[in-house]
Amino acid sequence: MRVLAGTDPELAEHGLRTARLARRVGVELRMTRAELDRIEASARLHDIGKLFVAKEILDKPGPPTAGEWVELRRHPRIGFELVRRHVASEVARVVLTHHERYDGTGYPSRLSTSEIPIEARVLQVADAFDAMTSVRPYQPAMSVGYALEELTRYAGTQFDPVAVSGIVRLVEKGGRSVASSHGAASEVAV
């Protein structure tokens, strides 16, 4: 994590926000302590492979070209190779599978449903939520309500419906804080 923070502080902050949120979703889903620990560890590291993707692609204001997508889609495998000798194998596997999709159309291995570790399915929902509600070079921050609508719309295809229900319940509890785009807690109401 120190390497990530020293090299790309913005990417490291995204990892921390995603880790906090993913753990809270896991608690909402009544996951075991071991699962929660794996979610948190893998979320902090999930995008480490992006350190080896050209900054011009990551910071591009518009959508990636087909060639740039090929480059972007390499980051889970690169991340896996970077961390696999330093973390538990289950954590490394979550880093590898965090862009697999529930319907089997994700990458790098086109895994589906229960082939994807539950920790990766929860991480993916938290990662998408943070990406949508944070300012990015290619988009302004979206509202919490919009982010939840998008997650719900793609539950069962891109996202695990159980993981989506966990984040929706977490936010709907009212008065609960969810990590904002700046890493500070903010109150959310839907």
Backbone as JSON Lines, residues from 0, in Angstrom:
{"i":0,"aa":"M","n":[0.83,-1.19,0.0],"ca":[0.0,0.0,0.0],"c":[0.87,1.25,0.0]}
{"i":1,"aa":"R","n":[2.0,1.21,0.68],"ca":[2.89,2.37,0.7],"c":[3.41,2.69,-0.69]}
{"i":2,"aa":"V","n":[3.7,1.65,-1.47],"ca":[4.17,1.86,-2.84],"c":[3.09,2.56,-3.64]}
{"i":3,"aa":"L","n":[1.88,2.12,-3.5],"ca":[0.76,2.73,-4.21],"c":[0.57,4.18,-3.79]}
{"i":4,"aa":"A","n":[0.58,4.44,-2.49],"ca":[0.39,5.81,-1.98],"c":[1.52,6.72,-2.44]}
{"i":5,"aa":"G","n":[2.75,6.21,-2.48],"ca":[3.88,7.02,-2.89],"c":[3.92,7.28,-4.39]}
{"i":6,"aa":"T","n":[3.36,6.36,-5.15],"ca":[3.39,6.48,-6.61],"c":[2.16,7.19,-7.16]}
{"i":7,"aa":"D","n":[0.99,6.85,-6.64],"ca":[-0.26,7.43,-7.14],"c":[-1.22,7.63,-5.96]}
{"i":8,"aa":"P","n":[-1.1,8.75,-5.26],"ca":[-1.94,8.99,-4.08],"c":[-3.44,8.93,-4.36]}
{"i":9,"aa":"E","n":[-3.86,9.38,-5.53],"ca":[-5.29,9.34,-5.88],"c":[-5.79,7.9,-5.98]}
{"i":10,"aa":"L","n":[-5.0,7.04,-6.6],"ca":[-5.35,5.63,-6.71],"c":[-5.37,4.97,-5.33]}
{"i":11,"aa":"A","n":[-4.43,5.35,-4.48],"ca":[-4.38,4.81,-3.12],"c":[-5.61,5.26,-2.32]}
{"i":12,"aa":"E","n":[-6.02,6.52,-2.47],"ca":[-7.21,7.02,-1.77],"c":[-8.46,6.28,-2.23]}
{"i":13,"aa":"H","n":[-8.55,6.04,-3.54],"ca":[-9.68,5.27,-4.07],"c":[-9.69,3.88,-3.43]}
{"i":14,"aa":"G","n":[-8.54,3.26,-3.29],"ca":[-8.45,1.95,-2.65],"c":[-8.9,1.98,-1.21]}
{"i":15,"aa":"L","n":[-8.52,3.02,-0.47],"ca":[-8.94,3.14,0.93],"c":[-10.44,3.37,1.06]}
{"i":16,"aa":"R","n":[-11.0,4.25,0.23],"ca":[-12.45,4.49,0.27],"c":[-13.21,3.22,-0.08]}
{"i":17,"aa":"T","n":[-12.73,2.55,-1.11],"ca":[-13.38,1.32,-1.55],"c":[-13.28,0.25,-0.48]}
{"i":18,"aa":"A","n":[-12.15,0.16,0.2],"ca":[-11.97,-0.83,1.27],"c":[-12.94,-0.58,2.41]}
{"i":19,"aa":"R","n":[-13.06,0.68,2.83],"ca":[-13.99,1.01,3.92],"c":[-15.42,0.66,3.55]}
{"i":20,"aa":"L","n":[-15.81,1.04,2.34],"ca":[-17.18,0.79,1.91],"c":[-17.44,-0.7,1.7]}
{"i":21,"aa":"A","n":[-16.51,-1.39,1.07],"ca":[-16.69,-2.83,0.83],"c":[-16.82,-3.59,2.15]}
{"i":22,"aa":"R","n":[-16.02,-3.22,3.13],"ca":[-16.13,-3.87,4.44],"c":[-17.5,-3.62,5.05]}
{"i":23,"aa":"R","n":[-18.0,-2.4,4.96],"ca":[-19.32,-2.08,5.52],"c":[-20.42,-2.85,4.8]}
{"i":24,"aa":"V","n":[-20.29,-3.0,3.48],"ca":[-21.26,-3.81,2.74],"c":[-21.17,-5.26,3.21]}
{"i":25,"aa":"G","n":[-19.96,-5.75,3.4],"ca":[-19.79,-7.11,3.9],"c":[-20.4,-7.31,5.26]}
{"i":26,"aa":"V","n":[-20.26,-6.32,6.14],"ca":[-20.9,-6.4,7.46],"c":[-22.42,-6.45,7.29]}
{"i":27,"aa":"E","n":[-22.94,-5.63,6.4],"ca":[-24.38,-5.62,6.12],"c":[-24.85,-6.99,5.64]}
{"i":28,"aa":"L","n":[-24.0,-7.68,4.9],"ca":[-24.33,-9.01,4.38],"c":[-24.0,-10.13,5.38]}
{"i":29,"aa":"R","n":[-23.52,-9.75,6.55],"ca":[-23.18,-10.71,7.62],"c":[-22.11,-11.71,7.21]}
{"i":30,"aa":"M","n":[-21.11,-11.19,6.53],"ca":[-19.99,-12.03,6.13],"c":[-19.11,-12.3,7.34]}
{"i":31,"aa":"T","n":[-18.29,-13.33,7.24],"ca":[-17.42,-13.7,8.35],"c":[-16.29,-12.69,8.5]}
{"i":32,"aa":"R","n":[-15.67,-12.69,9.66],"ca":[-14.53,-11.79,9.89],"c":[-13.41,-12.04,8.89]}
{"i":33,"aa":"A","n":[-13.16,-13.32,8.58],"ca":[-12.1,-13.65,7.6],"c":[-12.46,-13.08,6.23]}
{"i":34,"aa":"E","n":[-13.7,-13.2,5.82],"ca":[-14.13,-12.64,4.54],"c":[-13.99,-11.11,4.54]}
{"i":35,"aa":"L","n":[-14.39,-10.48,5.64],"ca":[-14.28,-9.03,5.75],"c":[-12.83,-8.58,5.66]}
{"i":36,"aa":"D","n":[-11.93,-9.31,6.32],"ca":[-10.52,-8.97,6.27],"c":[-9.97,-9.12,4.85]}
{"i":37,"aa":"R","n":[-10.4,-10.17,4.13],"ca":[-9.95,-10.36,2.74],"c":[-10.5,-9.25,1.84]}
{"i":38,"aa":"I","n":[-11.75,-8.87,2.07],"ca":[-12.34,-7.78,1.28],"c":[-11.53,-6.5,1.47]}
{"i":39,"aa":"E","n":[-11.25,-6.17,2.72],"ca":[-10.54,-4.93,3.0],"c":[-9.13,-4.96,2.4]}
{"i":40,"aa":"A","n":[-8.4,-6.06,2.6],"ca":[-7.03,-6.14,2.08],"c":[-7.02,-6.08,0.56]}
{"i":41,"aa":"S","n":[-7.9,-6.8,-0.08],"ca":[-7.9,-6.81,-1.55],"c":[-8.38,-5.48,-2.12]}
{"i":42,"aa":"A","n":[-9.33,-4.84,-1.46],"ca":[-9.82,-3.55,-1.95],"c":[-8.72,-2.5,-1.94]}
{"i":43,"aa":"R","n":[-7.88,-2.53,-0.92],"ca":[-6.77,-1.57,-0.87],"c":[-5.8,-1.76,-2.02]}
{"i":44,"aa":"L","n":[-5.7,-2.99,-2.51],"ca":[-4.72,-3.33,-3.54],"c":[-5.32,-3.54,-4.93]}
{"i":45,"aa":"H","n":[-6.63,-3.52,-5.05],"ca":[-7.27,-4.0,-6.27],"c":[-6.8,-3.33,-7.56]}
{"i":46,"aa":"D","n":[-6.44,-2.07,-7.51],"ca":[-6.03,-1.36,-8.72],"c":[-4.52,-1.15,-8.83]}
{"i":47,"aa":"I","n":[-3.73,-1.88,-8.05],"ca":[-2.28,-1.69,-8.09],"c":[-1.7,-1.94,-9.48]}
{"i":48,"aa":"G","n":[-2.34,-2.8,-10.24],"ca":[-1.89,-3.06,-11.61],"c":[-1.99,-1.84,-12.51]}
{"i":49,"aa":"K","n":[-2.81,-0.87,-12.12],"ca":[-2.93,0.36,-12.92],"c":[-1.64,1.2,-12.89]}
{"i":50,"aa":"L","n":[-0.74,0.89,-11.97],"ca":[0.54,1.59,-11.96],"c":[1.32,1.3,-13.24]}
{"i":51,"aa":"F","n":[0.96,0.23,-13.94],"ca":[1.65,-0.17,-15.16],"c":[0.82,0.09,-16.41]}
{"i":52,"aa":"V","n":[-0.23,0.91,-16.26],"ca":[-1.03,1.36,-17.4],"c":[-0.63,2.81,-17.65]}
{"i":53,"aa":"A","n":[-0.48,3.17,-18.9],"ca":[-0.06,4.54,-19.25],"c":[-0.97,5.57,-18.6]}
{"i":54,"aa":"K","n":[-0.36,6.54,-17.96],"ca":[-1.1,7.62,-17.28],"c":[-2.02,8.36,-18.24]}
{"i":55,"aa":"E","n":[-1.61,8.47,-19.5],"ca":[-2.43,9.15,-20.5],"c":[-3.76,8.43,-20.7]}
{"i":56,"aa":"I","n":[-3.75,7.11,-20.56],"ca":[-5.0,6.34,-20.7],"c":[-5.85,6.54,-19.46]}
{"i":57,"aa":"L","n":[-5.25,6.45,-18.29],"ca":[-6.0,6.57,-17.04],"c":[-6.59,7.96,-16.85]}
{"i":58,"aa":"D","n":[-5.9,8.98,-17.31],"ca":[-6.35,10.36,-17.11],"c":[-7.08,10.94,-18.32]}
{"i":59,"aa":"K","n":[-7.34,10.13,-19.3],"ca":[-7.97,10.59,-20.53],"c":[-9.38,11.11,-20.23]}
{"i":60,"aa":"P","n":[-9.72,12.29,-20.75],"ca":[-11.05,12.87,-20.47],"c":[-12.2,12.15,-21.18]}
{"i":61,"aa":"G","n":[-11.95,11.46,-22.24],"ca":[-13.01,10.77,-22.98],"c":[-12.94,9.28,-22.79]}
{"i":62,"aa":"P","n":[-13.83,8.56,-23.46],"ca":[-13.82,7.09,-23.33],"c":[-12.58,6.48,-23.99]}
{"i":63,"aa":"P","n":[-12.1,5.37,-23.47],"ca":[-10.92,4.72,-24.05],"c":[-11.22,4.16,-25.44]}
{"i":64,"aa":"T","n":[-10.21,4.13,-26.28],"ca":[-10.31,3.48,-27.59],"c":[-10.26,1.97,-27.37]}
{"i":65,"aa":"A","n":[-10.49,1.2,-28.42],"ca":[-10.42,-0.27,-28.32],"c":[-9.03,-0.71,-27.85]}
{"i":66,"aa":"G","n":[-8.0,-0.1,-28.38],"ca":[-6.63,-0.44,-27.96],"c":[-6.35,-0.08,-26.51]}
{"i":67,"aa":"E","n":[-6.88,1.05,-26.09],"ca":[-6.71,1.47,-24.69],"c":[-7.45,0.53,-23.74]}
{"i":68,"aa":"W","n":[-8.61,0.02,-24.18],"ca":[-9.34,-0.95,-23.35],"c":[-8.5,-2.22,-23.14]}
{"i":69,"aa":"V","n":[-7.82,-2.64,-24.19],"ca":[-6.95,-3.83,-24.07],"c":[-5.92,-3.58,-22.98]}
{"i":70,"aa":"E","n":[-5.32,-2.41,-23.0],"ca":[-4.32,-2.05,-21.99],"c":[-4.93,-1.99,-20.59]}
{"i":71,"aa":"L","n":[-6.08,-1.33,-20.46],"ca":[-6.75,-1.22,-19.15],"c":[-7.12,-2.58,-18.58]}
{"i":72,"aa":"R","n":[-7.56,-3.47,-19.45],"ca":[-8.02,-4.79,-18.98],"c":[-6.89,-5.69,-18.51]}
{"i":73,"aa":"R","n":[-5.65,-5.25,-18.69],"ca":[-4.51,-6.02,-18.2],"c":[-4.28,-5.8,-16.7]}
{"i":74,"aa":"H","n":[-4.82,-4.72,-16.12],"ca":[-4.45,-4.36,-14.76],"c":[-4.8,-5.39,-13.69]}
{"i":75,"aa":"P","n":[-5.91,-6.16,-13.78],"ca":[-6.14,-7.17,-12.73],"c":[-5.06,-8.26,-12.71]}
{"i":76,"aa":"R","n":[-4.65,-8.72,-13.89],"ca":[-3.62,-9.76,-13.94],"c":[-2.27,-9.21,-13.49]}
{"i":77,"aa":"I","n":[-1.94,-8.0,-13.89],"ca":[-0.69,-7.37,-13.45],"c":[-0.71,-7.22,-11.92]}
{"i":78,"aa":"G","n":[-1.83,-6.74,-11.39],"ca":[-1.96,-6.6,-9.94],"c":[-1.79,-7.92,-9.22]}
{"i":79,"aa":"F","n":[-2.42,-8.96,-9.76],"ca":[-2.29,-10.3,-9.19],"c":[-0.83,-10.72,-9.15]}
{"i":80,"aa":"E","n":[-0.12,-10.54,-10.25],"ca":[1.29,-10.93,-10.3],"c":[2.13,-10.13,-9.31]}
{"i":81,"aa":"L","n":[1.79,-8.86,-9.11],"ca":[2.54,-8.02,-8.16],"c":[2.34,-8.46,-6.71]}
{"i":82,"aa":"V","n":[1.11,-8.86,-6.36],"ca":[0.81,-9.09,-4.94],"c":[0.83,-10.56,-4.53]}
{"i":83,"aa":"R","n":[0.79,-11.48,-5.45],"ca":[0.57,-12.89,-5.09],"c":[1.63,-13.5,-4.17]}
{"i":84,"aa":"R","n":[2.84,-12.99,-4.21],"ca":[3.87,-13.52,-3.33],"c":[3.92,-12.81,-1.98]}
{"i":85,"aa":"H","n":[3.09,-11.78,-1.82],"ca":[3.16,-10.96,-0.61],"c":[1.89,-10.99,0.24]}
{"i":86,"aa":"V","n":[0.83,-11.54,-0.3],"ca":[-0.44,-11.59,0.44],"c":[-1.01,-13.0,0.36]}
{"i":87,"aa":"A","n":[-2.02,-13.26,1.16],"ca":[-2.69,-14.56,1.13],"c":[-3.22,-14.83,-0.28]}
{"i":88,"aa":"S","n":[-3.21,-16.09,-0.69],"ca":[-3.64,-16.43,-2.05],"c":[-5.09,-16.0,-2.31]}
{"i":89,"aa":"E","n":[-5.94,-16.04,-1.27],"ca":[-7.34,-15.63,-1.44],"c":[-7.44,-14.13,-1.75]}
{"i":90,"aa":"V","n":[-6.58,-13.34,-1.14],"ca":[-6.56,-11.89,-1.39],"c":[-6.07,-11.63,-2.81]}
{"i":91,"aa":"A","n":[-5.02,-12.32,-3.22],"ca":[-4.5,-12.15,-4.58],"c":[-5.56,-12.55,-5.61]}
{"i":92,"aa":"R","n":[-6.32,-13.6,-5.32],"ca":[-7.37,-14.03,-6.25],"c":[-8.46,-12.97,-6.38]}
{"i":93,"aa":"V","n":[-8.78,-12.28,-5.31],"ca":[-9.78,-11.2,-5.38],"c":[-9.25,-10.06,-6.25]}
{"i":94,"aa":"V","n":[-7.98,-9.71,-6.1],"ca":[-7.38,-8.68,-6.95],"c":[-7.51,-9.1,-8.42]}
{"i":95,"aa":"L","n":[-7.25,-10.36,-8.71],"ca":[-7.34,-10.87,-10.08],"c":[-8.77,-10.83,-10.62]}
{"i":96,"aa":"T","n":[-9.76,-11.09,-9.79],"ca":[-11.14,-11.29,-10.28],"c":[-12.07,-10.1,-10.06]}
{"i":97,"aa":"H","n":[-11.55,-8.96,-9.66],"ca":[-12.45,-7.86,-9.31],"c":[-13.16,-7.21,-10.5]}
{"i":98,"aa":"H","n":[-12.81,-7.59,-11.73],"ca":[-13.54,-7.1,-12.9],"c":[-14.28,-8.21,-13.64]}
{"i":99,"aa":"E","n":[-14.4,-9.37,-12.99],"ca":[-15.26,-10.4,-13.55],"c":[-16.7,-9.92,-13.36]}
{"i":100,"aa":"R","n":[-17.59,-10.34,-14.22],"ca":[-18.99,-9.91,-14.13],"c":[-19.87,-11.1,-13.76]}
{"i":101,"aa":"Y","n":[-20.9,-10.83,-13.05],"ca":[-21.83,-11.86,-12.58],"c":[-22.36,-12.72,-13.74]}
{"i":102,"aa":"D","n":[-22.55,-12.1,-14.91],"ca":[-23.09,-12.83,-16.07],"c":[-22.01,-13.51,-16.91]}
{"i":103,"aa":"G","n":[-20.75,-13.43,-16.5],"ca":[-19.68,-14.12,-17.21],"c":[-19.04,-13.34,-18.35]}
{"i":104,"aa":"T","n":[-19.36,-12.07,-18.48],"ca":[-18.8,-11.28,-19.58],"c":[-17.64,-10.38,-19.15]}
{"i":105,"aa":"G","n":[-17.13,-10.57,-17.94],"ca":[-16.05,-9.71,-17.44],"c":[-14.68,-10.2,-17.86]}
{"i":106,"aa":"Y","n":[-13.68,-9.7,-17.17],"ca":[-12.3,-10.05,-17.51],"c":[-11.49,-10.18,-16.23]}
{"i":107,"aa":"P","n":[-10.4,-10.93,-16.23],"ca":[-9.69,-11.49,-17.38],"c":[-10.14,-12.89,-17.81]}
{"i":108,"aa":"S","n":[-10.95,-13.59,-17.02],"ca":[-11.22,-15.01,-17.31],"c":[-12.67,-15.35,-17.61]}
{"i":109,"aa":"R","n":[-13.55,-14.34,-17.69],"ca":[-14.96,-14.56,-17.99],"c":[-15.62,-15.53,-17.01]}
{"i":110,"aa":"L","n":[-15.3,-15.37,-15.73],"ca":[-15.94,-16.16,-14.68],"c":[-17.34,-15.61,-14.45]}
{"i":111,"aa":"S","n":[-18.21,-16.43,-13.86],"ca":[-19.57,-15.95,-13.56],"c":[-20.01,-16.44,-12.19]}
{"i":112,"aa":"T","n":[-21.04,-15.84,-11.7],"ca":[-21.72,-16.15,-10.43],"c":[-20.75,-16.64,-9.37]}
{"i":113,"aa":"S","n":[-20.97,-17.87,-8.88],"ca":[-20.17,-18.36,-7.75],"c":[-18.73,-18.71,-8.11]}
{"i":114,"aa":"E","n":[-18.36,-18.67,-9.4],"ca":[-16.95,-18.86,-9.77],"c":[-16.12,-17.66,-9.29]}
{"i":115,"aa":"I","n":[-16.78,-16.53,-9.11],"ca":[-16.11,-15.31,-8.66],"c":[-16.16,-15.3,-7.13]}
{"i":116,"aa":"P","n":[-15.04,-15.12,-6.45],"ca":[-15.08,-15.09,-4.98],"c":[-16.07,-14.03,-4.5]}
{"i":117,"aa":"I","n":[-16.81,-14.34,-3.44],"ca":[-17.78,-13.4,-2.88],"c":[-17.12,-12.08,-2.54]}
{"i":118,"aa":"E","n":[-15.89,-12.13,-2.06],"ca":[-15.18,-10.89,-1.72],"c":[-15.01,-10.0,-2.96]}
{"i":119,"aa":"A","n":[-14.74,-10.61,-4.12],"ca":[-14.59,-9.84,-5.36],"c":[-15.93,-9.27,-5.8]}
{"i":120,"aa":"R","n":[-17.0,-10.01,-5.58],"ca":[-18.33,-9.52,-5.97],"c":[-18.74,-8.32,-5.12]}
{"i":121,"aa":"V","n":[-18.41,-8.35,-3.83],"ca":[-18.69,-7.2,-2.96],"c":[-17.77,-6.05,-3.31]}
{"i":122,"aa":"L","n":[-16.5,-6.33,-3.52],"ca":[-15.53,-5.3,-3.91],"c":[-15.97,-4.6,-5.18]}
{"i":123,"aa":"Q","n":[-16.46,-5.35,-6.15],"ca":[-16.86,-4.75,-7.42],"c":[-17.97,-3.72,-7.23]}
{"i":124,"aa":"V","n":[-18.93,-4.01,-6.36],"ca":[-20.03,-3.08,-6.11],"c":[-19.5,-1.81,-5.43]}
{"i":125,"aa":"A","n":[-18.65,-1.98,-4.42],"ca":[-18.08,-0.82,-3.72],"c":[-17.18,-0.01,-4.66]}
{"i":126,"aa":"D","n":[-16.42,-0.68,-5.49],"ca":[-15.54,-0.02,-6.45],"c":[-16.35,0.82,-7.43]}
{"i":127,"aa":"A","n":[-17.41,0.24,-7.97],"ca":[-18.26,0.97,-8.93],"c":[-18.94,2.16,-8.25]}
{"i":128,"aa":"F","n":[-19.42,1.96,-7.02],"ca":[-20.06,3.05,-6.29],"c":[-19.08,4.2,-6.08]}
{"i":129,"aa":"D","n":[-17.86,3.88,-5.63],"ca":[-16.87,4.94,-5.42],"c":[-16.5,5.62,-6.73]}
{"i":130,"aa":"A","n":[-16.35,4.85,-7.8],"ca":[-16.01,5.44,-9.1],"c":[-17.11,6.39,-9.57]}
{"i":131,"aa":"M","n":[-18.36,6.0,-9.38],"ca":[-19.46,6.85,-9.84],"c":[-19.63,8.1,-8.99]}
{"i":132,"aa":"T","n":[-19.37,8.0,-7.7],"ca":[-19.61,9.14,-6.8],"c":[-18.37,10.0,-6.57]}
{"i":133,"aa":"S","n":[-17.31,9.72,-7.31],"ca":[-16.07,10.49,-7.22],"c":[-15.83,11.25,-8.52]}
{"i":134,"aa":"V","n":[-15.14,12.36,-8.43],"ca":[-14.75,13.11,-9.62],"c":[-13.67,12.3,-10.33]}
{"i":135,"aa":"R","n":[-13.84,12.1,-11.62],"ca":[-12.88,11.39,-12.45],"c":[-12.5,12.27,-13.63]}
{"i":136,"aa":"P","n":[-11.34,12.03,-14.27],"ca":[-10.97,12.86,-15.42],"c":[-12.04,12.83,-16.52]}
{"i":137,"aa":"Y","n":[-12.76,11.73,-16.63],"ca":[-13.74,11.56,-17.7],"c":[-15.18,11.85,-17.28]}
{"i":138,"aa":"Q","n":[-15.42,12.18,-15.98],"ca":[-16.8,12.47,-15.56],"c":[-16.82,13.19,-14.22]}
{"i":139,"aa":"P","n":[-17.84,13.99,-14.0],"ca":[-18.02,14.6,-12.68],"c":[-18.59,13.54,-11.73]}
{"i":140,"aa":"A","n":[-18.56,13.83,-10.44],"ca":[-19.15,12.91,-9.46],"c":[-20.65,12.85,-9.67]}
{"i":141,"aa":"M","n":[-21.19,11.64,-9.59],"ca":[-22.64,11.45,-9.71],"c":[-23.24,11.38,-8.32]}
{"i":142,"aa":"S","n":[-24.54,11.55,-8.23],"ca":[-25.21,11.5,-6.94],"c":[-25.25,10.06,-6.42]}
{"i":143,"aa":"V","n":[-25.4,9.94,-5.11],"ca":[-25.54,8.63,-4.48],"c":[-26.76,7.91,-5.05]}
{"i":144,"aa":"G","n":[-27.86,8.64,-5.19],"ca":[-29.09,8.04,-5.74],"c":[-28.87,7.48,-7.14]}
{"i":145,"aa":"Y","n":[-28.18,8.24,-7.99],"ca":[-27.9,7.77,-9.34],"c":[-27.03,6.52,-9.3]}
{"i":146,"aa":"A","n":[-25.99,6.53,-8.47],"ca":[-25.1,5.38,-8.36],"c":[-25.87,4.13,-7.94]}
{"i":147,"aa":"L","n":[-26.77,4.27,-6.97],"ca":[-27.57,3.12,-6.53],"c":[-28.5,2.64,-7.64]}
{"i":148,"aa":"E","n":[-29.06,3.57,-8.4],"ca":[-29.91,3.18,-9.54],"c":[-29.11,2.37,-10.56]}
{"i":149,"aa":"E","n":[-27.9,2.81,-10.85],"ca":[-27.05,2.09,-11.81],"c":[-26.69,0.7,-11.3]}
{"i":150,"aa":"L","n":[-26.31,0.61,-10.03],"ca":[-25.99,-0.7,-9.46],"c":[-27.19,-1.62,-9.53]}
{"i":151,"aa":"T","n":[-28.36,-1.09,-9.2],"ca":[-29.59,-1.89,-9.21],"c":[-29.93,-2.3,-10.64]}
{"i":152,"aa":"R","n":[-29.78,-1.39,-11.59],"ca":[-30.08,-1.69,-13.0],"c":[-29.23,-2.86,-13.51]}
{"i":153,"aa":"Y","n":[-27.99,-2.93,-13.06],"ca":[-27.09,-3.97,-13.56],"c":[-26.91,-5.14,-12.6]}
{"i":154,"aa":"A","n":[-27.75,-5.21,-11.56],"ca":[-27.72,-6.36,-10.66],"c":[-28.19,-7.59,-11.45]}
{"i":155,"aa":"G","n":[-27.42,-8.65,-11.37],"ca":[-27.76,-9.87,-12.1],"c":[-27.04,-9.99,-13.43]}
{"i":156,"aa":"T","n":[-26.49,-8.89,-13.92],"ca":[-25.68,-8.95,-15.14],"c":[-24.24,-8.6,-14.77]}
{"i":157,"aa":"Q","n":[-23.96,-7.32,-14.57],"ca":[-22.6,-6.93,-14.18],"c":[-22.33,-7.25,-12.72]}
{"i":158,"aa":"F","n":[-23.31,-7.0,-11.86],"ca":[-23.1,-7.1,-10.42],"c":[-23.9,-8.23,-9.78]}
{"i":159,"aa":"D","n":[-23.34,-8.77,-8.71],"ca":[-24.03,-9.78,-7.9],"c":[-25.22,-9.1,-7.22]}
{"i":160,"aa":"P","n":[-26.44,-9.63,-7.41],"ca":[-27.62,-9.01,-6.81],"c":[-27.56,-8.94,-5.29]}
{"i":161,"aa":"V","n":[-26.94,-9.92,-4.65],"ca":[-26.84,-9.91,-3.19],"c":[-25.93,-8.77,-2.73]}
{"i":162,"aa":"A","n":[-24.82,-8.58,-3.42],"ca":[-23.91,-7.48,-3.07],"c":[-24.59,-6.14,-3.3]}
{"i":163,"aa":"V","n":[-25.35,-6.01,-4.37],"ca":[-26.08,-4.77,-4.64],"c":[-27.11,-4.53,-3.54]}
{"i":164,"aa":"S","n":[-27.81,-5.56,-3.14],"ca":[-28.81,-5.38,-2.07],"c":[-28.14,-4.93,-0.77]}
{"i":165,"aa":"G","n":[-26.92,-5.39,-0.54],"ca":[-26.19,-4.99,0.67],"c":[-25.87,-3.51,0.68]}
{"i":166,"aa":"I","n":[-25.39,-2.97,-0.44],"ca":[-25.06,-1.54,-0.46],"c":[-26.33,-0.69,-0.44]}
{"i":167,"aa":"V","n":[-27.37,-1.16,-1.1],"ca":[-28.64,-0.41,-1.08],"c":[-29.18,-0.35,0.34]}
{"i":168,"aa":"R","n":[-29.19,-1.48,1.05],"ca":[-29.67,-1.5,2.44],"c":[-28.82,-0.59,3.32]}
{"i":169,"aa":"L","n":[-27.52,-0.63,3.12],"ca":[-26.61,0.19,3.91],"c":[-26.97,1.67,3.76]}
{"i":170,"aa":"V","n":[-27.17,2.11,2.54],"ca":[-27.48,3.52,2.29],"c":[-28.9,3.86,2.74]}
{"i":171,"aa":"E","n":[-29.84,2.95,2.51],"ca":[-31.24,3.22,2.86],"c":[-31.5,3.3,4.36]}
{"i":172,"aa":"K","n":[-30.57,2.81,5.15],"ca":[-30.76,2.86,6.6],"c":[-30.88,4.29,7.11]}
{"i":173,"aa":"G","n":[-30.54,5.25,6.29],"ca":[-30.67,6.67,6.66],"c":[-29.8,7.0,7.86]}
{"i":174,"aa":"G","n":[-29.12,8.12,7.78],"ca":[-28.25,8.52,8.88],"c":[-26.93,7.79,8.88]}
{"i":175,"aa":"R","n":[-26.8,6.81,8.01],"ca":[-25.51,6.11,7.9],"c":[-24.59,6.94,7.02]}
{"i":176,"aa":"S","n":[-23.31,6.88,7.29],"ca":[-22.38,7.61,6.43],"c":[-21.79,6.66,5.41]}
{"i":177,"aa":"V","n":[-21.54,7.21,4.26],"ca":[-20.91,6.48,3.17],"c":[-19.73,7.33,2.73]}
{"i":178,"aa":"A","n":[-18.64,6.68,2.38],"ca":[-17.45,7.44,1.99],"c":[-17.78,8.36,0.83]}
{"i":179,"aa":"S","n":[-17.42,9.6,0.97],"ca":[-17.64,10.56,-0.11],"c":[-16.46,10.52,-1.07]}
{"i":180,"aa":"S","n":[-16.55,11.3,-2.09],"ca":[-15.49,11.3,-3.1],"c":[-14.16,11.82,-2.56]}
{"i":181,"aa":"H","n":[-14.18,12.45,-1.39],"ca":[-12.94,12.96,-0.81],"c":[-12.45,12.13,0.37]}
{"i":182,"aa":"G","n":[-13.08,10.98,0.6],"ca":[-12.64,10.1,1.65],"c":[-13.17,10.44,3.02]}
{"i":183,"aa":"A","n":[-13.9,11.53,3.15],"ca":[-14.5,11.88,4.42],"c":[-15.9,11.31,4.46]}
{"i":184,"aa":"A","n":[-16.43,11.12,5.64],"ca":[-17.79,10.58,5.74],"c":[-18.78,11.69,5.46]}
{"i":185,"aa":"S","n":[-19.82,11.35,4.76],"ca":[-20.9,12.3,4.51],"c":[-22.22,11.59,4.71]}
{"i":186,"aa":"E","n":[-23.2,12.32,5.17],"ca":[-24.51,11.73,5.39],"c":[-25.2,11.57,4.06]}
{"i":187,"aa":"V","n":[-25.89,10.45,3.89],"ca":[-26.59,10.21,2.65],"c":[-28.02,9.84,2.94]}
{"i":188,"aa":"A","n":[-28.9,10.35,2.16],"ca":[-30.31,9.96,2.22],"c":[-30.74,9.66,0.81]}
{"i":189,"aa":"V","n":[-31.55,8.64,0.68],"ca":[-32.05,8.26,-0.65],"c":[-33.53,8.49,-0.69]}
